[in-house]
Amino acid sequence: MFKRLIPIILIQLGMVIGVMAQSVTSPKEHFGYDVGTDYELFNFTQTEAYFKKIAGESDRIKLESIGKTAEGREQYMLIVTSPENHTKLERYKEISTAMARAEGLSEEQARAMSKEGKSVVWIDGGLHSTEVVGTHQLIETIYQISSRTDEETMNILDNVVILFVHANPDGQELVSDWYMRNSDTTKRTTSGLPVLYQKYIGHDNNRDFYIQNMVESQNMGYQLFVEWIPQIMYNHHQRGPAGSVLAGPPYRDPFNYLFEPLMVTGIDAVGAAMYNRLITEDKPGFTRMTGSTFSVWYNGGLRTTTHYHNMIGILTEIIGGPSPEEVPLVPSRLLPNSDTPYPVTPQKWHFRQSIDYSVSLNYALLDYAARNKDHVLYNIYSMGRSAINKGKMDNWTPFPKKIEEINAAYKADMAGKKPSGSGDRGFSRGGIPTKYYDSIYQQPSKRDPRAYIVSADQADFGTAVKYINALIKTGIKIEKANADFQVMGKTYPKNSYIVKTDQAFRAHVIDMFDPQDYPNDFEYPGGPPIRPYDAAGWTLAYQMGVEVDRILDPLDGPFETLTYGVLEELPPVAIPDSKSGYLISSSLNEAFPLVNALLKDKAQVFRSPTAVEGLPAGSYYIPAKEAAKLKELTKDIRVPIVAAKGKPAELIELKKQRIALYDSYGGSMPSGWVRWMLEQNGYDFELIFAKEIDAGNLNKKYDMILFISGGIPAYKESGPTNNYYGRQPDAADIPEEFRYRLGTITPEKSIPQLKLFIENGGKVLTVGNSASLAYHLDLPVKDGLTEINKEGKEEKLSGEKYYVPGSVLRSKTDPANPSNWGMREHVDVMFNNSMVFKMKPEADIQQLKVVAWFDSATPLKSGWAWGQSYLEDGVIAFTAPIGKGQLMVFTPEITFRAQSHGTFKWLFNNLYGMN
């Protein structure tokens, strides 16, 4: 009898030991409150301590720092899985990346690895730090998954490796401390933050992932696209549409036409698991598809860039926060439909409800990954293999413009004729002859490229290398020529880069090189346009001004494959001996940080207003006496230096400017991007706020003031609009140290001071909608996007006639204008319903000089431009003398998210005094 009891006792003892082994500190024991307690938020300092504590208590958790934040904090990833899986973690990582890249794996090998491996799932929180559910659901989910011993949790731990990632530690510290600063709980709020919750870019930290400028983006991008490449990722956000609890998958159309179908249907499958679970748990209010605004088109977000890497990227946007709120009555949301099968009713909503919903959603996703472990691993391999095969053969991606070409060709042929199927294969009633399909989808010139070549001999190779590094950071396979080679009769030099499309992340490759073709999307035929989720077009090669050759045929050559994730550097610079001085091409963006370093070191730097020794106008001349400084600085700032044959005849000496960058209370994201750019390129500057402008005497402190897409109030020809007063907190409600940031630019106080500043010799440079300053200063310009109505009056073009959301357009430049030094004759600009001017007749008298304009009725390069013909001859950049100073106006987003390197010169060229 005793012998029979021994196994039972041992099993029970093992179960007890197993349960005891997972006895981890609860959030309430650590923080003093349960996660989701009304009026309570935890900051990052507390959260970091909790992560460290439970990682030391649980054999299910491995705590890793994936890098430092912008403010120097550790950014953590907690790897959670079963103790046994932790002993094989490197193998599971190897399988995950191998399956995602799908290189050289046979069907049999892939099937075997899908059985051997574990699903890898990413769950993050806190990217947008005022969306406090994100960080707090992360804490609660980690606690539950590391402490529970129920069958579902144990199955998840056995079959899934979970990567829990804190997306913005700096922001959590700021927002939580801000909320908790008031002892009166009913007055606590996350609104009214004095600064951005990411040091530079705030909410735009979710627009950085195809270029990864910010360190947090780089930290996460490396894990997502190089180190782990999970099959599923879940990006938590707030807030759900009014009258719902949350918005989630599947999402509304359009999705990008480059995607593998399995990625799109994979989102559907995971979405079904998520909302089905909520329904079974009696948690109503999930909306999807056209029930919300979220689509699967944009590339650049933490979630959306993963779609271009065959990952099932999931986004939810949930309501809730520490201060209780009401679910409002929205009658149209009450009726169940396919978008919202189980509506929520109006009610009071508490923080813990949002936490519980989020944990349920996490568990639904993790349970799906555990139950379908073999499938999710095999499916990412299948998508990668499909992408590789497309890159190895002729392929025609079905873009909208191809469909339009088919329809146009058919209509042209049918004009005055009856359609005939004679001689056409497969023609049947209800369709059109298939010859029209063949004319587009079998036309060799319209097929997808097999590769792209970024030549080493282009004008600004330094920027081209930055572009290649953006691809490397997103896990793209790059080849580099170790000798000269030829393709289609053209010779390319050693060190040129080759990016082939026969790779698993083909969708991302093509998306970064080729234009986006956004469909004409309207609420109804002839109706207003439906706004895209973020930008409609963003082709990074265009934005950065990188010269690329599209190769439609297979190619090979003396190429070496670069190591995944290892960034490229420019070759070392040798400074030649010269008695005549040195020249640097104005084409090089990398010249700006070098020039700034020289000026800080009291060196002389000049620019030549005309072409010199084969270099373009605006190129730099450095006297021979500065050779030692050049040699030292170019160890880090690698800019090609040419020995001058002689001192140029005509030179302008550069002087440092006292630069002010306008910012506002709460922080401006466009200004924050430029703040980062100025720091990266070595410019000295100060932030300036409305109160200081209103106080006047600006010339005493500054030579130049920058307004980047904000600050200047809108204007109508009849006078200033009444909506220029931004929402500002009461000074009594914020700490004294931030009150100097309060205030807004007003026509009554601020504009006269800015005008006086310019008249006394100052310079003001405006970008984006700040260009309305030209109207406030009564310059001879008018709105270029108007038409004469039936009553004979001029009126603004309607959205039904003209609409250009974020897209890349081609503009023409005047090479004689110093703003254009180093730029090509045609420049691609990031345009987002930007202002367009027409010059009034008196513009010549006042010596306004056009810098750039649209010289075509079809300027669209990438994205969507409805009614683009209205743009022809429209001015998008000009300079205007005012008294002793100057106003410089650029209406496109020339510093767009620090991505548009191709137009950085329009800012940087103007940041020097020139004597």
N, C-alpha and C positions, 0 to 999 in steps of 0.2 A: 504493500500500500504506500509506504513512504517513498519507495523508488518511483512509483507512478506520480507522486506529487512533486518530485524534484523538478521535472521539466516545467510544470505549471508555475511553480514558485519562481523559477529562474525567468520565465517569460514575464510574469507579473513584476518581478524585481527590475527587469530590463525596462519595462514600460514606465515604472516609477522613476528610475534613473533618467530615462529619456525625458520625462516631463520635468524633473528637477533640473536637468541640464539646460532647459530652456526657460528657467525662472529668471527673466530679465526684468529690470526696473521698469515700472510703468511710467507713462508720461505724467500721471498725477503725482506719483512719488517723487519724480525729479523736478517738475515745473511747479507743483503745488496745485495744479488744476488739470482736469481732463482736457484733452484736445477738443476744441469746439465749444468751450465754455463761453457763454455770452460775455462780451466786454473784456475778453482777455486775449492777448497775443504774446507769443514767445519771440524773442529776438534771436539773432544768429549766435551770439555768444552763448546763450543758454542751449540753443539747439546743437551747436558744436560739442559742448560738454556732454549732452545726452548721447549723441552719436558715438563719442569716444567711450562713454560708460557702457552702453549696451554692446558695442563691438567687443569689449573686454569680457562681457558676460556670456555672449552667445557664440557657439561654434557654427552658427549659420551665417554669421556676418564677417565680411572682410572689409575694413575701412581703408579707402585709398584717397590720397589727395591727387587730383588730376591737374593741379596747377594753382597758381596764385590769381587772385582777382585784381581788378584795376586799382583797388585800394589796399592791396597787399594781404588780404585774408586767404586762407586755404579754401579751395573749392573741392568739395568731397563727392565721391561716389562710393556708395555702399553696395558691395556685391553680396547678394543674399541667395543662398541655395543650401542643399543638404550638406552635412559635414563630409559625407563620402564624395560628393561632387567637388567640394573644395580641394580635395587631394588630386583631382584631375582637371583643375581649372584651365591650365595652359592648353591641354588637349582639346577641351571644349571650345576655347577661344580659337585655336587653330582650325577646328572643323567649321566654326561659324564664318570665319573669314574666307576659308577655302570654298565653301558652298556659295558665299555671296559673290566672289570673283569668278567662280565657275571655270577657272583656267586649267585646261589639261585634265579635267576629271571625266572619266567615262561614265556612262549610265550606271554601270554596276558599282563603280566606286561611290558615286553620289548616293545611290540607294543604301549602300552599306554605311556610309557616313551619316545619313539621315537617321538610321537606326541607332548608331553608336552615340551620336551627339545629343545635346540638349538644346531646347529652344532658348534663345537669348532674347530677353525682353528689357527694353529701356523704359523707365517711368521717371519723369522729372517733376519738379515743382518749383514755383517761385520766380520764373523768368520775369514776369511782370509783377513787381513786388507789391503793388497795391492790391493785387488779386490774391489776397492772403489765404484763401482756401488752398491754393497750390502748395505752399510750404507746409501748412499744417496737416493736410491730408497725407503728405509724404511722411511726416513724423508718425502719424497714427498707423499708416499702412506698414511701415517698417516694424513698428512695435508688434502689430498683430501677426505679421508673417514670420517674425522671429520668436514668437512666444506660443502661438496656437499649435495644438497637436491633433486637430480634427483631420478626418480623412482627406478632405479637399486640400487643406494646407500642406499636408505631408506629400500628397501627390504632386502638388505644384513644386515643392522643394526638391522632389526626386527628379523632376523632368524639365525644370526651368532654371536657368541662371538669370537672376534679376539684377539689373543695373539701376539702382536708385540714385538719381543725380540731383544735387542741389544746384539750380540754374543761376541763382544770383544772391550769394551771401551778403554782399554789400547792401543790396536793396532791402533784404529782410531786416537787417540791423537798423537801417534808417527808418523804414516804415513802421516797424513795431515800436521802436522807441518814440516815434512821433505820436502814434496812437495812444500809447500808455502814459504820455507825459501829463495828462489831465487826471487829477484825482477824482473828479466828478465823472463817473462812468457814462452818464447820459450825454456828456459833451465830447466823448472820445470820437475821433474821426481819423480816417486815413487821408482825407482830402487836405489840400492846403500845404502840401510839402514844399519847402523852400527851394529845393534843388531836385535834379533828376535822380531817379533811383538806380540808375547805372551811371557811373561817374561822368560819362560823356554823352550818352545817347538815350538814356531812359527807355521808353517803350520801343524805340527802334532797335533794341537789342534782339528783337525777333525779326530783323530784316538784314541780318549780317552774315548769313550762313553760307552763301556761295562765295564770299570773299574773305570772311573771318578776319576783320580788322581788329576787333576787340579781343582781349586775352581770354575772357570767359568763353567766347565763341570758339576760339582756337582750342581751349581745353576740351570742350564738349565735342567739337568737330573731330578731333583726333580719335576720341573714343568711338564715335559714331561711324566714321568713314575709313579709319585705318586700323585701329586696335581691335575692336570687337565686331563691328558691322552687324548689329542685332537684326533679327528678322522682323520684329515688331517694336515700334516705339510709341509711347503715349505722352503727349504734351498737354499738361493741365493748364487751363485758362479760365478767366471770367470775362464777360458775363453773358448769361443766356438772354435771348430776346424777351421782351416784355410779355408777360402772360405765360411764360414757360419756366421750367426749372433749369434746363440745360439744353444746349445744342450740341449735337454730335454726329457721328457717321451713320450712313453715307451722306456725302455732301452734294451740293447742287452743281450742275454743269456750268461752264465747260471744264473738263479736265484736259490736261495737256496731251496732245495727239502723239507725243513721243513715248508715252508710258506703255509698259507691258500690260496687257489686259489683266493678267493675274494680280497685279498690284491693285488695280481698281476693284476687282471683285474680291480681293483679299480684305480690303477696307469694308466692303459690304458684309463679309462673313463675320469679321470681328465686331462690327457695329451691331449685327443681329444678336450676337452673344451678349453684348452690353445692354441693349435695351430690353431684350427678353428677360435678363436677370432682374432688372429694375421692376418690370411688370410683375414677375413672380413674387418679388418682395414688397409689392404694393407701393412702389415709389413712382408716382406719375410725373408727367411734365417733360418727358424727353421729346425734343423736336429734331428733325433731320431734313435733308434735301432742301427743297425751297422753303422750308420752315425757318431757315436762317440764311445768313449771307455768305457762309463759308463755302469755298470751292476748292478744287484741287488743280488750280492753274499755276499760281505763283510759285516761283523758286526763290529761296532766300531766307525763309523762316526756319526755325529749329525743326518744326515738323515737316514743312513742305520740301525742303532740300532732300529729306530722306526719300520722298516719293521718286526722285530721279535716281535713286540708288536701289530701287526694287524693294524697299522696306515698306511694310504696312504702317504708314504714319497716321496716328490717331490724334485728333484734337477734340477736346470737349471744352465748352464754355458754360460755366455754372454760376448760378446766383449765390448770394450769401456773403456773410461777413460777421465780424464779432458783434456789431450792433444790429439787433433784430430789425427786420424790415417786413414789408408787406408784399405778397405776390399780387400784383395789380389785376383788376378785372379788365381783360381784353376780350370782348365778346367773340371776336373771330377765332380766338384760340380755344374756345370751349367745345367746338364741334369736332369730334374725332375725324381724322382723315389720314391719308397715307403719310403725310409729313409728321403728324402728331397723333399716333394711335391712342394714346392714353393721356388726355389733357389733365392738367392740374387745376384745381379750383382756387379762387382767391382765399388767402389765409395769411396768418402771421408766420414768418419764416425765421428759424433760429440757426445759428452758426453750426451747431452739431448736426443738423439735418444735412447740410452741405457736405460735412465731413463723412457722414454715413453714406451718402450717395456716392461720393468719390471712392471710398473704400470698396463699395459694392462694384463699381465700375472697374477698379483695379483688379479685383478678384475675378470678375467675369473675363477680363482680358487674359489674366494669368491662367485661369482654368482652361480657356480656349487653347492657349499655347501648350499647356501640359497635355491635354487630351489629344491634340493634333500635332504633337512634337515632330513626328516623322514628316508630316505634310508641310509644316511651315519651313522646315529645313530644306526639304526637297523642292518646294515651290520657289524659294529664292534662288536656288541653283537653276531651276527650270527657266526662270526669267532671265538670269544671267546668260545661260546658254543660248536662249532665243536672241538676246541682244547681240551676242558675239556672232551668231550666224547671220543676222541682218547686216552686220558690218562687214561680213565676208562676201556678200553677194549684192547684186543690184536690188535696191529697195526704194519704194516710193511711199513716203509717209503721207497719209491723206489729210493735208492741210486744207483749210477753208478756201484759200485762193485757188487751189486746184479744182475744187468743186465748182467755184465760180467760173473758171476757165471752161470747164466742160459745158456748163449751162449756157455760157455766152457763145461758144462755138455752135452749139445745137440751135440756139435761137437765131444766130446769123444765117445758118444754112436753111432754116425752116421759114425764114421771112419770105412770104409769098408762095411757099411750097407746102405740100402735104408730106408728113414724115413717111419714110419708107424703110422697111427692114431688109430690103433686098441686099443680099451679100453680107449681111451683118450676122455674126454668130450670136446666138442667145437672145436675140431681140424678141421681146414679148410685150403684150398689151400692158400698159401701165408704166412702161419704162421708155428709155430712148435707145437708139442704136448703140451697141457697145463699141463701135469705132471711135466714139467720142471719149470713152474711157481709155482706149488704147492710145489715143492721140496725146493724152497727158501722162498716164501711168506706165506707158511703155516708151516715152520719149527720153532718150539717154541724158539729155542736158538737164532734165528735171529730177533725176534720181538723187538719192541721198549721197553725201560724200563718204568715201572710204577712209579719208584722213584729212588732217589739216597740218599745214607747215607754217611754223612761226620762224621766219628767217632771222639769222643772227646779224644780217647786214641792214636791218631796218633802222630808221632815223633815231628812234628812242628805244634801244634794246633793253635798257634798264627797266622801263615800264613793262616791256614784253616779258621779262623775267618775273616781275611781280605778278603778272597775269598767269604765267605758268605755275607760280607758287600757289595761287588761288586754286588752281586745278589740283595740285598736289595735296593741298590741305583737305580737299574733298575726295581723296582716295582715287584719283584718276591715274591710270597708267600712262606714263610719258616716256617717249624715246628721245635720245639725243644723238646727233651725228658726231662721230669722232673723226670724220674726214669730210671733204667736199663731196657733194653728190649731185646727180642730175635727175630731174623728173620732168617729163614732157618737154625736153629741150632746154629747160631752165636750170641753171646751176645755183645750188645753195651752199653756203659756206659751212665749215666745221662749226660746231656748237649750236646749230639750228635745232629747233625742237619739232618733233613729229608726234602728233596725237592721233592715233588710229581709232576708228569707231568700232572695230571688232573687239569690244570689251564689254564687260557686264554692265557698266554704268554708262552705256552709250547714250541714253537719254540725257544725262547731265552734260556729256561732252558736246552733243549737238546743240543743246540749249545754251551753252556758254559761247558757242561760235556762230551759230546761225540765227536768223531773226525769228522772233515769236510771231505767229500768225493768229491773232485773236479774232474770233468770229464776230460778225455784226450781231450784237445782242441787245434787243429792245424789248420793252414791256409788252408790246404788241406791234404789228406791222404799221409803220408810220408813227409810232409812239416814241416816248423818251427813251434814251439808252439806260441800260442796267449797269450800274457802276461795277467794275471788276473788283474782286478782292485784292487790294493793293494795286500793283502795276499790271499793265497789259503786256508790256515789252521791256526788256532789260538787258539784252545781249551784252555780256560783259566785254567781249572783244571790241564791240563798237564803243561802249562807254569808255574803255581805257585807251582807245585810239590805237589798238594793236593791229599791225599789218599781217594779214593771214591769207594764205593760198588754200582754196578748197580743192581737194584732189578727189576726182570721181572714180579713178581706177585703182586697182591694187598697186602697192609700191613696196619696195624694199631697198635697203642700202646699208651703208656702214653705221648701223644704229646700235646703241646700247640702251637697255631698258633701265630706267632709274629705279631706285629703291622706293617702295611705297612710303609716303609720309615724310621723306627727307627733302627739305627745301633746298632750292638751288641758290647759289651765290654768283654774283658777277665776278669775272676774272680779276685778279690783282692788277693794279694800275702802275705802270712805270712812268715816272716823270722824266722826260728827256732834258738834257742840258740845252739851255737856250739863253742867248744874250739879248734876244728881242722880246722875250715874254712868252706868254702862253694863251691859247685860245680854247674855249669850250663852246660846243654847239648849243644854240638856244633851243634846239629840238629836245634836249634832255631834261626831263622833269627832275632827275636826280641832281641837276646843277643847282637847284634852289637851296637845298640844305648845305651844299658845299659853299655857295656864295655867302649864305648867312653865317656859317662858321668863320669864313674869312673876315667878314665885316666885324664880327664880334672880337676877332683877334687884331683889329685895327689895320687890316690889310687893305690895300687899294684894289677895287674891282671896277671895271668899266664895261659898258656895252657899246657895240657898234651899231648905229642905226641903219647901216647898209650891209649887204652881203660882204664877207671878207674871207679870202683864201678858200673859197669853196664852201664856206659855212654860211648859213642863212642869216638874214638881218636879225639883230638883237643878240648875236653871239657875244660871249664874254671875253674880255681881254684882261689878263692879270700880268702885271709887270714882272720882269725877271727877278727882281729883288724879293719877291714873295715865294720863291721856289721852295725854301725850307718849310714854310707853312703848308704849301700845297702837298709836299711829300708826306708830311705828318698826317694831314687831314684825310688824304686819299687812301690811307691804310684801311679806314672804315667806310668812307664815302667814296665808293669806286666809280669815278666819273672819267671817261676818256679825255685825256689832255693832249693837245696838239701844240708842238713848238711853233711859235709864230715866225714867219719869215721876216717880218718887220712890224713896227708899231703901226696899227691902223691909222689912217689919216683923220678919221672922224670918230670921236669917242665921247661918251657920256658917262661921267662918274656916278656910281651908285652910293647912296647914303641910306643908312638905317632910318626907318620911319617910327614914330611913336604911334603905335596902332592900338585902336580900341575896337573891341568886338561886342556888339550889342547883345545883351541877354535880358531875360525877364524873370520876374518872380516865378518860382516853380521850375525854371529852366526851359530853354528852347532846344528841341532836338536838332534842327538844322544848324543852329549856332554851336551846339555841342559837338557835332561832327567836325565843324570847322575849327573849333578849339583843339580837337585831337589832331587835325591836319596841321595846324600851325605849330603845335608842339613837336610833331614828328619831323617837320621840315625846318625846325630851328628858328622860328620867328619869335621875337619878344612881343608881348601884347598884354593888354589889360582888358578886363571885362568892364563894360559901361552899362548903366541902367538909366531908366527914364528920369529919375530924380536928379541925377548928375547932369543930364542933358538939359533939363529944365532950368538948372541953376546957372547955365551959361558959362562964359569965359573958357570955352572949350579949346581954343587955339593955344592957350597957355600950356595945356597938358598933352594935346594930341595933334598929330599931322593927318591922321586918317581914321575914319570910323566905318566899320563894316556892319551892314544890315543883311543878314542871311535869312531869306524866306520868312519874314515875320517882323513884327514891331511897328512898321509903318501902317497907319490906318488906311482902309480902303477909301476910294474917292470916286465921285461921280462928277461929270462936267458941270452939273448944277451946284456942286459944292461938296464938302466932306460928308460922308455918310454918318449916321448917328450910332453906328454899331462898333465904334472903335474903342470903347471903354471895355477893356478886358475884365473878367471877374477877378477881384482881388480880395484877399482876406482882410479882416479888420486888423489894423496894426497892433491893437491891444491883445489879439489872440495869438500872436507869434512872438518868439524870442527877439530881444533887442538886436542880436547879432545879424538878423536877417531882414530887418526893416528897411535897410538901404536899398533892397531889391524891389520894393514895392513901387507901384506906379506904372503908367502906360504912356506911350507916345501920343500926344494930342496935337491937333492942329492949332489950338490956341496958344499953348506954351512951348511945345517941343519944336514944331516945324520952324518957327521964327529963329530959334537958337541954332538949328541945323543950317538954315540959310545964311545966318550971320557967320557961322563957322566956315562955310565954303567961301563966302565973299571975302573973308579975311585970309584966304590962302589954303584952307583945309580941303581935304578930299573925302568924299563919301562914296562908297561902293555898295550898290544894292544888288541882291540876287533874288530871283523868284518874285513873289508878290510884293516884296519891298520896293519893287520898281514903281509902285504908285507914288513914291516921293516925287517923281517927275511931274505928276499932275499937281501936287501940292505946291511945287515951286514954279508953277505956271509956265513950264517949258512948252515950246511949239510942237507938241506931239498929240496924237489922238488915238483912240481905240481902233486897232486895225481889224477887229472882228465884228463889224457891223454891216448892215445893209439898209437900203431905202425901202420902207414899207409902202403899202398901198396909199397911205395918206401923204406920201412924200417925205416922211420924217425918217431920220436915221435911228435905227434901233439895234440892240445887241442880237447877235445870231442865236436862235433857239437851239436847244439840245437836239431837237429832231433834225436840224440842218448841219450842226457842227458839234463835234465832241472828240476830244483827244485826252484820254486818261494817260497815266504814266506810260510813256512810249519813247522810243529813240527816233529822232528826226534828223535829217541831214540839212545843214545850213551852209551858207557861203560866207567867206570872210574877206575883209580888205587887208591884203598882206602889208600894206604901207602903215597900218595903224599899229603903234607900239603894243597895244593890248594883244595883238595877234602874233607877236614875235615867237618864232619857233613852231607855229602851228601850220597845218596844211591849208590849202585853199578851200577845201570842203571839210567841215567838222561835224561829227555826230554829237547831238545834244540830247540830254534827258529833259523831256518836255512833259509837263503835267498840267494840262489846261492852263498853261502859262500865258502871261500877258503878251500881246503882240501890238506893236505900234505902227502907225503911219505918220510920216513927217508932214507937218503943215508947211505951207510955202515959206514962212518966215524962218524955218529951221536953218536955211543956208546963211541968212543974215546973222543969226546968233551963233553960227559956226558949230552947230551940232555935227558930230562926225559919226557915221554909221560904222559899227564894228562888225556886225553880222546880221544876215537876213536870210529869208527863204527865197531862193532863186528858181524854185520849181513848183509846179502845181501838184506834185506827188513827192513830198519830202519824207514820207514815212519810210523808215528803215526796219523797225521792229515794234510790234504791238498793234495798236488800233488807232486809226485816225479817220473818223467819219467826217466827211466834208472837208478833207484836207486841202482841196483846191483853194479854199478861202485864205489859206496861209501864204499863197504866192505873193512875193514882194513885201511881205510883212517884216518889220524890223524887230529883232530880238536883242540887240545890244547896241548901245551908242554911248558916246561921251559928250558932255556939255560943259563949256566953260561958264562959270558963274562968278563974276568979280575976279578975284585973284586965284580962285580955286577951281575945283572941277567935280562934277557928278559923273559917276560911271555906272551905267545901268545894264544889267544882264538879267533878262527875264527867265531863261531856262534854269533848271536846277544844276548849275555848273559845278557844284560841290556835292552832288547827290550821294548821301550816305557814304561819303569818302570812297566812292566806287568810280566816279566819272573822271578818271585820270586824264582823259583826252581833252577835258576843258579846265583842268586845274590851272593852266597857264593864264586863263582869263582873270583869275584871282591873283596868282603869284606875280605875274608880270607887273601888276599895279601896286605892289606893296613896297616899292622902293622910291626914295627921293632921287631924282635924276638931275644933276647939275651940268 
